[in-house]
Amino acid sequence: MRVLATAAPGSGLFLPTVPLAWALRAAGHEVLMVNTGATSNAVAASGFSTVDAAPGVDVHAEFLAASQAVLAATDGSRPQRSGMGMFGEAMADGLLRAAEQFRPDLVVSTLEQGAGELVAARYAIPYVEQSVRLAWAGPDEQAAKYRAAVAEYLVPTRERLGISAPYAEPTACLDIRPASLGGHDSKTEWPLRYVPYNEGRVLPDWVLDRPDRPRVCVTMGSVLGSLPAGSELKQLYVAVVREILLELAGLGVETVVAMGESDLEGVGELPESVRIAGWTPLSALLPTCSAIVHHGGAGTSLTALALGVPQVVLPQGADQPANAAVLAERGLAVLVRPETISAAAVRDGLSRVLDEPGFGSAAEAVRAEIHAMPSPADVAGNLAALVG
């Protein structure tokens, strides 16, 4: 079987797709992963040869800029072209060129990368949607809303490329959420165990040690850290992180900051109990952590769930508030809402997570639930059967 796999360019939208691609490759199938920009380098680093579907275009940066313009508009206006359909629009020609040479039997794509469906439509082959979300997937109302919006956005692209076949719903949707968090299991919604993949790094020798006091990971994801240096929002971001780190030092914990060093420029001197670890794979760090404080990104949230680590979540935008709500409702996390974020609120939330046993027991229960879900190897076999 020949599989064309693609995702929207962005760490949180691509990295969760890698374990299934590995499973397909290990089962003897040919896999071509297609992406663009910096994510193409991440594809290559994950062990796959790739092609860049939109060379010379920073699609992810253009998407973020359009999203910021929407948020900044005070009169309700929108950029002429904005929304998740931007990914598919920019990458459609490159994906179709790659498919013409590769001739896949199956397309596996995330919802956000709408051009995957265009490839499947042109070649009349099955299209499987791989969810990377915690808050929605498959038939959920929010997923259906985004799916329809992406399809509508790509109507001009479809016409330009001469794809006359009407938009087709995915043959199957892969849902990485356990059932207790809304995951589906049906003829067309297939559960898929979330296997953390956060890229590879040479680890410092202390990462695997279990400390004498609670170890707490602090990370705020890649999007906030990509803000322009010197911008007002970036300065505010650094100041808030500094206040949080100083406040947590008073709890007697070891704090590990898993963020890029450049994201912390201007943070100043920190207590000895704070380690600046840079971008460290959470799958390697979290097994020795008692809790994690983070922004609510789906990949970070799911990695903590898969490893049974309680959470304190500080959502800002995108799907983060929805992810945080799911975690809080299940008793897995303390939610610090955007309008109440302060160093003291984070400290109090962390104190609860460390002191109240309910958070740890809920995290362990969901970890076991995730471990019992079909593995990527199991799902790879089902995909092969789908193609026949």
N, C-alpha and C positions, 0 to 999 in steps of 0.2 A: 504494500500500500504506500502511496506517495501522498504526504500530508503537507499542505501549505499552512503554516501557522503565523498569525500576525496579531498585533495588539497596538493600542494607542501608544505613542512615544512618551514615556514617563516612567520613572522607577516603580511607582505604586501600581501602574497599570500593566507593566510588562513582567516584572520579576515573578509574580505569582504564577505565571503561565509556564515557567521553565520546567518544573518537575514533571508535568505531563509530557512535555516534549522529550525529556530524558527517557521517560517510560516508553514512549513510542519508538524512540531510537533503539533502546535496549531490547525491544521486542523484534527488532529486525526491520522496521519500517524506515523509509526514507523521509526525512523531515527537512523542509526548507523554512527557516524562520526569516520573515521579512519585516524590517522596520526602517527607521530613519534617524539621522542625527546622532546624538550621543548614545541613544538607545541601541543603535546598530553596534557600537563598540561593546555595550553590555551584552548583546546577543553573542558576539564573538567570544567574549570573556566567559560566557556560560558553556562554551564548548561547541557552538554551532557556526558553520560558515553561513554567511548572509549576504544579502544585497541591500543597498540603500534605495528605498522607494522614492525618495525625494531629495537627491543630493543637492547640497548647497542651500537648502531651506531649513530654517530652524522652526519646524512646525509647532513644537511644544511651546517655544517662546512666543510665537504668534498667537497661539491659543490663550496663553496666560495674559498677554497684553490685551486681547479682545475682551477677556473676562474682566480684567481690571477696569476697562473702559465702561463696561456695562455697570459695574458697581459704582463707578465714579459719576455716572450720569445722574444729574439731579432732576432732569425734566422728563425722565422716562424714555429717552432716546436710546437706541442701540447702534453699535457699529453695523455697517451694511451686511457683513458676514461674520457671525459669531456663533458659538455653540460647539458641541462635541462633533458635529458633522464636519468641522474643519479638518479633523484628522483624516477622514476618508477622502475628502475632496483633494487634499494635497498629495495623498499617497496612492490614489486610484490608478493613475497611469503606470507608475512603477510596479505596483502589485500585478497589474494585468500583463505587463511585459514579462515579469518573472514567471507568472503562471503559464504564459504562452510557451515558454521554453521548458518549464518543469512539468507541465501537464499533471496537476494533482488529481487524486481520486477523492480528496476530502479537503475542505477548508475548516480550520479551527481558528476562531477569532473572538476577541472581546467585543462586547456590545458597542463600546466607544469607537472602535475602528470599523466604521461602516463599510469600508471598501471590501472587506472580506466577503460580505454578502454579494457584492457586485461580481467578484470572481466566480463565486458559486453559481450565480445566475447565468453568466456568460457560458460556462462550461457544463451547466446542468448537472452539477454534482452536489452531494450533501454538504450542508453548512451547519456546523455546530458552534453554538455560542458558549464561550468559556467565561463564566462570571468571575470577577475578581473583587466583588463587593460584599460587604458585611450587611448592609441595610436593605438590599433588594436584589432580586434575581428572577429569572424565568417569568412566570405569569404575574408577578407582583405588579401592582398598579404603577409604582414609580418606574420600574424597569420597562413596562409597556409604554409609558409616556416618553421615556428617553429613546426607546427603540423607534417609535413613530416619528419623533422629532429628527433623529438622525436620517431616517429614510426620506423624510420630506426635504431636508436640507440637500440631500444628494440627488434629487430629481433632475436638476440641470446637468449634473455630472453624468448621470445615467443616460440622458438624452444625447449629450455631447459624444459619449463613447458608443452610441448606437446599441445599447443594451435594451432590447424591446421586452424582454421577459419582465413581468410584474414583480414587485418586491415579494420575496418569499420569507415567511417566518422561519426561524431556525428549525432544522430537523430535530435537534435536541438542545437543551440548555444544561450546562454543567454547573451545579450549585455547590459552592464550597462551604456553605453554612450548615452547621449541625441542626437537627430538627428542632431542638429547644430554642434556637435563635431564628427560626422561620424557614429553615431549609426544606426543599421539596424532594420528593421521591415518587416519580410516576413514570409512565411510558415515555414521556418526552422531557421530563426533568430528572436528571441523573445526579445523585450526590457524588461529590468528589472530595476526598480527604485533602485538607489544606496541609501541604508540606512546606515549611518555611524555607525560602531561598532568598538570601540577602546579599548575594555576590560573595566572592571569596576574598579573604585578607590573610596576611601573616599576623597572627594574634600575639599580643604581649603575653608574657608568661603568667601574669597574675589573673588572666581572664578565667581560667578553669579552676582557680583556687576558690574554696568556699570560705568566705571571711568570717571572723568571729562575731561581727555585728551585722545587722541587716544591710544588704546591698540594694540600692535603688538606682534603676536606670532612668535617665532623663533624656528625652529626645523630642525634637519638634518637627521632624520630617524634612524633606528636601525642598518643598515649595517655599516655605517661609525663609529658609536659608538662602534661597536664590534671589532674594530681593536685592536691588541695587545698593551697593555700599554707599553709606552716607545719606541714604534716603531717610525721610522722617519716620516711615514705618519700620525700616530696618533698625534705626536707633532705638525706637520704642521696643521692638522685639528683643534686642540685646539687653536693654535695661530691665525688662520684665524677667528674662531668664536669669540675670544676675541676682535680682531680688529673691527669686525662688530658690536659687542655690544657697544663698546666704541664710535664708529662713530654714531650709532643710538641714543645714549644718547643726542647728540647735536641737535636732531630734536624736543625735547620736548615731546616725546612719552613715554608711559609706555611699557617696553619690558618684555615679559614673555617668558622665555626659557623653552620649553617643551622637555627636554632631560634628560637622566639618569645622576644622580650626578657623577657617575664614568666616564662618557664621558667627563666631564668638569674638571677633575683633572688637576691642573696646570694652570687653566684659570686666577687665581689670583683675586685680589680685583676688584669689579665692581661698577659702580655708583648706587646710591640709587634708580634710576628709573628702574633698572633691577631686576626682580623677577626670581629666580631659582625655577621652579615648579616641577622638576622631570618629570617622565612619567605621564602626565596628559591627560585624554581622550580629544582629539581635539573636539569631538562632544559636550563636556561640556564647553570647553574654547572658541571656536571660535565665538559663538553667541555674545560675548561681545567684539570681536576684530574688528578693522577697516581694518586690513590687516594681511597677514602671509608671512613670509620669510622662504623658505624651499628648500629642495634638489630636488624636482621634482618627488618623488615617487608617484605611481598611487593612493594609498590609501589616502595619505595626500592631493594630488591634488583634488581627488573626494570628500573628506570630505569638503574641502573649497568650492568647487562648490555647493555641496548640501546645504550649509549654507549661500551661497551668499557672500563670503568673497574674495576680490581682493588679488592677489598674486604677490610676487617677487620670481622668481625661479632661483636657482643656480644648474643646473644639472651637474652631474659628470660622470655617466656611466650607464650601463644596459639600461632600457627603459626611463631613466630620460630625456635625450635630446629630445626624441620623444614626451614625455608628455609635456615638456616645449614648444616645437614648436606648439603643438595643442592649448595650453592655450594662447600663445602670438598671434597667428593668429586670434583667436576669440576676442582679446582685453580684455582678462581676467587677464593678467599678464604681468609684465615686465620680460623679459628674460635676465639674466646676463650670458653670455657664459663662459665656463670654462677658456678660454684663456684670458678673461677680468675680472675675478673675483677679486675684491678688496673691501675693506671696503667702499671706496668712491663711487664705482659703485653701491653697494647695497644701500647706503644712497640715492643716486640720484634716483635709481629705486623706492625706497619706497616713496620718496617725490612726484614722479609722480603719484604713485598709490593713495596716500592720497589726492593729490591736484586736479587731473584731474578727473572730474565726469564720464567720459566715462568708466573707469574701474569698478566703482561701479554699474553703470546702466547695463553693460554687465553681471556682476556677478549676479545681481538680475534677469535678464532675463533668464539666464541659471538655476538659482535656481528654478524659476517657471516652467521651462521646465522639470527639473528632477522630481519635485513634481507631474507633470501631467502624468508621465510614470506609467505603470502597477506596482502595489506594489508587494512585495514578496508573499502576500496572494493571489493576482490575479494569479501570475505565479504558485503558488503551486496547484491551481485548474486546470490550464492547464496541469501541469505535471501528475496529477491524470487522466485526460482525455486521455493523451498520452498512459498511461499504460492500460487504459480501465477497 
